Amino acid sequence: MILSRKDNFSLFALLFPFFALWAFFWVVPLFFSADLALQNASFHPDHRVILETQSEGQSGLEIDWFAQKSADFKAKPSVQYVGLENFYRVIGDAKFYKAMKNTAIYTFGSIFIILPLALLLSLSLFQLSRIPRGILVFCLMIPGLALPGVLSTLFYLFFHGRTGALNQYFVIPFGFRPINWMMDPLFIMPSLIIQSVWRWTGLVTLFFLCGLEAIPRWQFEALKMEGASFFLKLKTVFLPSLWNLALFAMVFLVVDGFASFSGAYNLLGGSGGIMDAGLLFVTYVYQVAFPGGSGRFDFPGATAMSLIVVPLTAFTLFLILQCRKIMIRE
């Protein structure tokens, strides 16, 4: 189909706002991030100075976020760009690998629990009439609709020490010692995974319910006439119809897992917990870059970490897509 010049102009006019915003909010920041990752973390330009500000009734010291210590200004290096040195530092950082390992466990642990659980819930809810189904789906969706900070606070109360609801009603009554979920390294990561399951299971269940609603009714009638068992329905109708939605949910959960921050921050305070058992990737980037973390003020190093993880995340998503192609061939 060959478009006329007028049609080409109309198509360009429709697509231009999207690509303009995409370039402004993604391409341009990516370019400046790549530039920042090549800079010296200890370099401070002459115009970045410590400013003393005094307001009415208050006095304080404002320090530029790129300034680590006042001593840095006395012997600041003259070299602004250091090439790939920041990337080499990240590759040799054992704590970075710890954060990546925790993030992978958190992400794929969430996926392996959420997808089967959401499938089971969606198949169960699909048998109900529309009104009770809608009420139950809304209840399942509430954690996903709530603010992460509010959700984490409620979750912390549920898991908090001896007075937490989980210990009071499920652990102590059976004669077991109460579990300090947020202070025991063995239970910090399971707590984060359970929080993710609580938050996203309802949303993925909604995805699967939409897929079930799209299945033609004649397929169910044919299976019913043949007396097909539940497992035969699952193999021949449900799973083939929901596979693409499961793939979408996996991509969503992988991206959310590698970008997760607020839940772990509210539960662990940005520290990563005891022995860094709950240290996630974005939490470690926060520790390296910002004053609220460890105070390293290393923006170039934090940027280098982010740029290293981008191709790793893309490769993970590529493997998921390859699994889809294998399933289609089979």
C-alpha positions as CSV (number, residue, x, y, z in Angstrom):
1,M,0.0,0.0,0.0
2,I,1.5,3.3,-1.1
3,L,0.6,6.4,0.9
4,S,0.1,9.7,-0.7
5,R,2.1,12.8,0.4
6,K,-1.0,14.0,2.3
7,D,-1.3,10.7,4.1
8,N,2.4,10.7,4.9
9,F,2.1,14.2,6.4
10,S,-0.9,13.1,8.5
11,L,0.9,10.0,9.7
12,F,3.9,12.1,10.7
13,A,1.7,14.6,12.5
14,L,0.2,11.8,14.5
15,L,3.5,10.1,15.4
16,F,5.6,13.2,16.0
17,P,4.2,14.1,19.5
18,F,5.0,10.5,20.7
19,F,8.5,10.4,19.3
20,A,9.2,13.9,20.5
21,L,8.3,13.1,24.1
22,W,10.1,9.7,23.8
23,A,13.3,11.5,22.7
24,F,13.0,14.2,25.4
25,F,12.3,11.9,28.3
26,W,14.4,8.9,27.3
27,V,17.0,9.5,24.6
28,V,18.2,12.8,26.0
29,P,18.6,11.6,29.6
30,L,20.3,8.4,28.3
31,F,22.8,10.6,26.4
32,F,23.6,12.7,29.5
33,S,23.8,9.5,31.6
34,A,26.4,8.1,29.3
35,D,28.3,11.3,29.6
36,L,28.1,11.3,33.4
37,A,29.3,7.7,33.6
38,L,32.6,8.7,31.9
39,Q,33.3,11.5,34.4
40,N,35.6,11.5,37.5
41,A,33.5,11.0,40.6
42,S,35.9,13.3,42.6
43,F,35.9,16.1,40.0
44,H,34.3,19.3,41.1
45,P,34.1,22.3,38.8
46,D,35.2,25.7,40.0
47,H,31.6,27.0,40.2
48,R,30.5,24.3,42.6
49,V,31.3,25.8,46.0
50,I,30.0,25.5,49.4
51,L,27.4,28.2,50.0
52,E,26.5,29.4,53.4
53,T,22.9,30.5,53.5
54,Q,21.3,32.3,56.3
55,S,17.6,32.9,56.4
56,E,15.5,34.7,59.0
57,G,15.8,32.8,62.2
58,Q,17.8,29.9,60.6
59,S,21.3,29.2,59.5
60,G,22.5,26.2,57.6
61,L,25.1,24.8,55.2
62,E,24.1,23.9,51.7
63,I,26.4,21.5,49.9
64,D,26.1,20.6,46.3
65,W,25.2,16.9,45.9
66,F,28.3,16.2,43.9
67,A,30.4,17.4,46.8
68,Q,31.5,14.6,49.1
69,K,33.5,16.4,51.7
70,S,34.9,19.9,52.2
71,A,38.4,18.4,51.9
72,D,37.7,17.4,48.3
73,F,37.7,21.1,47.4
74,K,41.2,21.6,48.6
75,A,42.7,18.9,46.4
76,K,40.2,18.4,43.6
77,P,41.6,16.6,40.6
78,S,41.9,18.5,37.3
79,V,40.7,15.5,35.2
80,Q,37.0,15.5,34.4
81,Y,36.7,12.4,32.2
82,V,38.2,9.1,33.2
83,G,36.9,6.9,30.3
84,L,35.6,3.5,31.4
85,E,37.1,3.6,34.9
86,N,33.7,3.8,36.6
87,F,32.6,0.7,34.7
88,Y,35.7,-1.1,35.9
89,R,35.0,-0.1,39.5
90,V,31.4,-1.4,39.2
91,I,32.5,-4.7,37.7
92,G,35.0,-5.2,40.6
93,D,32.4,-4.2,43.3
94,A,31.4,-7.3,45.3
95,K,28.4,-5.5,46.7
96,F,27.1,-4.8,43.2
97,Y,27.1,-8.5,42.5
98,K,25.3,-9.1,45.8
99,A,22.6,-6.6,44.8
100,M,22.2,-8.2,41.4
101,K,21.9,-11.7,42.9
102,N,19.3,-10.5,45.4
103,T,17.4,-8.7,42.6
104,A,17.4,-11.9,40.4
105,I,16.1,-14.0,43.4
106,Y,13.5,-11.4,44.2
107,T,12.3,-11.1,40.5
108,F,12.2,-14.7,39.5
109,G,10.9,-15.9,42.9
110,S,8.0,-13.5,42.5
111,I,7.3,-14.7,39.0
112,F,7.3,-18.4,39.9
113,I,4.8,-17.7,42.7
114,I,2.6,-15.1,41.1
115,L,1.9,-16.7,37.7
116,P,0.7,-20.1,39.0
117,L,-1.3,-18.5,41.8
118,A,-2.9,-15.9,39.5
119,L,-3.8,-18.7,37.0
120,L,-5.4,-20.7,39.8
121,L,-7.4,-17.7,41.1
122,S,-8.5,-16.7,37.6
123,L,-9.8,-20.2,36.8
124,S,-11.6,-20.3,40.1
125,L,-13.1,-16.8,39.7
126,F,-14.1,-17.6,36.0
127,Q,-16.6,-20.1,37.4
128,L,-18.5,-17.4,39.3
129,S,-21.2,-15.1,38.1
130,R,-20.2,-11.5,37.2
131,I,-21.2,-9.7,40.4
132,P,-19.3,-11.8,43.0
133,R,-16.4,-12.1,40.5
134,G,-16.1,-8.4,40.2
135,I,-16.2,-7.8,43.9
136,L,-13.5,-10.4,44.5
137,V,-11.3,-9.1,41.7
138,F,-11.5,-5.6,43.1
139,C,-10.4,-6.9,46.5
140,L,-7.5,-8.6,44.9
141,M,-6.6,-5.4,43.0
142,I,-6.5,-3.2,46.1
143,P,-2.8,-3.9,47.0
144,G,-1.7,-3.1,43.4
145,L,-3.7,0.1,43.5
146,A,-2.4,1.3,46.8
147,L,0.7,3.5,47.2
148,P,3.9,1.5,47.7
149,G,4.6,3.4,50.9
150,V,1.2,2.6,52.4
151,L,1.4,-1.0,51.3
152,S,4.8,-1.4,52.8
153,T,3.7,0.1,56.1
154,L,0.8,-2.3,56.3
155,F,3.0,-5.2,55.3
156,Y,5.6,-4.1,58.0
157,L,2.9,-4.2,60.7
158,F,1.9,-7.7,59.5
159,F,5.5,-9.0,59.8
160,H,6.8,-6.8,62.6
161,G,8.5,-8.9,65.3
162,R,6.6,-10.6,68.1
163,T,3.6,-8.3,67.9
164,G,3.1,-8.9,64.1
165,A,-0.1,-10.5,63.0
166,L,1.8,-13.4,61.4
167,N,3.6,-14.3,64.6
168,Q,0.5,-13.8,66.8
169,Y,-1.9,-15.9,64.8
170,F,0.2,-18.4,62.8
171,V,3.6,-18.9,64.5
172,I,3.2,-18.6,68.3
173,P,-0.1,-20.5,68.6
174,F,1.6,-23.6,67.1
175,G,4.3,-23.5,69.8
176,F,7.1,-22.0,67.5
177,R,9.3,-19.1,68.5
178,P,8.3,-15.8,66.9
179,I,10.2,-14.9,63.7
180,N,11.8,-11.5,63.4
181,W,11.1,-11.2,59.7
182,M,12.8,-7.9,59.1
183,M,15.9,-8.6,61.1
184,D,16.7,-12.3,60.3
185,P,18.8,-12.6,57.1
186,L,17.1,-15.9,56.3
187,F,13.6,-14.3,56.2
188,I,14.3,-10.8,54.7
189,M,14.2,-11.9,51.1
190,P,11.1,-14.2,51.5
191,S,9.4,-11.2,53.1
192,L,10.2,-9.0,50.0
193,I,9.0,-11.7,47.7
194,I,5.7,-12.2,49.6
195,Q,5.2,-8.4,49.5
196,S,5.6,-8.5,45.7
197,V,3.2,-11.5,45.5
198,W,0.6,-9.6,47.6
199,R,0.9,-6.5,45.5
200,W,0.8,-8.0,41.9
201,T,-1.2,-11.2,42.1
202,G,-4.5,-9.4,41.7
203,L,-3.3,-7.5,38.6
204,V,-2.0,-10.6,36.9
205,T,-5.3,-12.4,37.8
206,L,-7.2,-9.7,36.1
207,F,-5.0,-10.2,33.0
208,F,-5.8,-13.9,32.9
209,L,-9.5,-13.3,33.5
210,C,-9.6,-11.0,30.5
211,G,-8.0,-13.7,28.5
212,L,-10.5,-16.3,29.6
213,E,-13.4,-14.0,28.7
214,A,-12.0,-13.8,25.1
215,I,-12.1,-17.6,24.6
216,P,-15.0,-18.4,22.2
217,R,-17.9,-20.1,24.0
218,W,-18.2,-22.9,21.5
219,Q,-14.9,-24.3,22.7
220,F,-16.3,-24.8,26.2
221,E,-19.5,-26.3,24.7
222,A,-17.5,-28.8,22.6
223,L,-15.3,-29.9,25.5
224,K,-18.4,-30.2,27.7
225,M,-20.1,-32.5,25.1
226,E,-17.0,-34.6,24.9
227,G,-16.9,-34.9,28.7
228,A,-13.3,-33.4,28.9
229,S,-11.6,-33.4,32.2
230,F,-10.3,-30.2,33.8
231,F,-6.7,-31.1,32.9
232,L,-7.7,-31.6,29.3
233,K,-9.4,-28.2,29.3
234,L,-6.3,-26.7,30.8
235,K,-4.0,-28.2,28.2
236,T,-6.0,-27.7,25.1
237,V,-7.9,-24.4,25.8
238,F,-6.8,-22.4,28.9
239,L,-3.0,-22.5,28.6
240,P,-2.8,-21.9,24.8
241,S,-5.2,-18.9,25.2
242,L,-3.4,-17.4,28.2
243,W,0.3,-18.0,27.1
244,N,0.7,-14.5,25.5
245,L,-0.8,-12.9,28.6
246,A,1.5,-14.9,30.8
247,L,4.4,-13.7,28.7
248,F,3.3,-10.1,29.1
249,A,3.0,-10.6,32.9
250,M,6.5,-12.1,33.0
251,V,7.9,-9.0,31.1
252,F,6.0,-6.7,33.5
253,L,7.3,-8.5,36.6
254,V,10.9,-8.6,35.3
255,V,10.9,-4.8,34.6
256,D,9.2,-4.1,38.0
257,G,11.7,-6.4,39.8
258,F,14.8,-4.8,38.5
259,A,13.3,-1.3,39.1
260,S,11.9,-2.1,42.5
261,F,12.8,0.4,45.2
262,S,10.0,1.8,47.3
263,G,8.8,-1.5,48.9
264,A,12.3,-2.5,50.0
265,Y,13.1,1.1,51.1
266,N,10.1,1.4,53.3
267,L,10.7,-2.0,54.9
268,L,14.5,-1.8,55.3
269,G,15.2,1.9,55.3
270,G,17.4,1.9,52.3
271,S,20.1,-0.2,54.0
272,G,19.5,-3.6,52.4
273,G,18.9,-5.2,55.8
274,I,21.1,-7.3,58.0
275,M,24.1,-8.7,55.9
276,D,22.6,-7.0,52.9
277,A,20.1,-9.8,52.7
278,G,17.5,-7.5,51.1
279,L,19.8,-5.3,49.1
280,L,18.2,-4.8,45.7
281,F,19.8,-3.2,42.7
282,V,18.0,0.2,42.8
283,T,18.6,0.4,46.6
284,Y,22.3,0.0,46.0
285,V,22.3,2.6,43.3
286,Y,20.6,4.9,45.8
287,Q,23.2,4.1,48.4
288,V,26.0,5.0,46.0
289,A,24.5,8.2,44.6
290,F,22.4,10.0,47.2
291,P,23.0,11.5,50.6
292,G,20.2,9.4,52.1
293,G,22.2,6.2,51.3
294,S,25.7,5.6,52.4
295,G,26.8,9.2,51.5
296,R,29.3,8.3,48.8
297,F,27.9,11.0,46.4
298,D,29.2,8.9,43.5
299,F,26.8,9.9,40.7
300,P,29.1,8.6,37.9
301,G,29.5,5.2,39.6
302,A,25.7,4.9,40.1
303,T,25.1,5.9,36.5
304,A,27.6,3.3,35.3
305,M,25.7,0.6,37.3
306,S,22.5,1.6,35.7
307,L,23.9,1.5,32.2
308,I,25.4,-2.0,32.9
309,V,22.1,-3.4,34.0
310,V,20.2,-2.1,30.9
311,P,21.6,-4.7,28.5
312,L,21.3,-7.4,31.2
313,T,17.6,-6.7,31.6
314,A,17.2,-6.6,27.8
315,F,18.9,-10.0,27.4
316,T,16.6,-11.4,30.1
317,L,13.5,-10.2,28.2
318,F,15.0,-11.6,25.0
319,L,15.3,-15.0,26.6
320,I,11.7,-14.8,27.6
321,L,10.7,-14.1,24.0
322,Q,12.7,-17.0,22.8
323,C,10.9,-19.3,25.2
324,R,7.7,-18.1,23.6
325,K,8.9,-19.0,20.1
326,I,9.9,-22.5,21.4
327,M,6.5,-23.0,22.9
328,I,4.8,-22.0,19.7
329,R,6.9,-24.5,17.7
330,E,6.0,-27.3,20.0
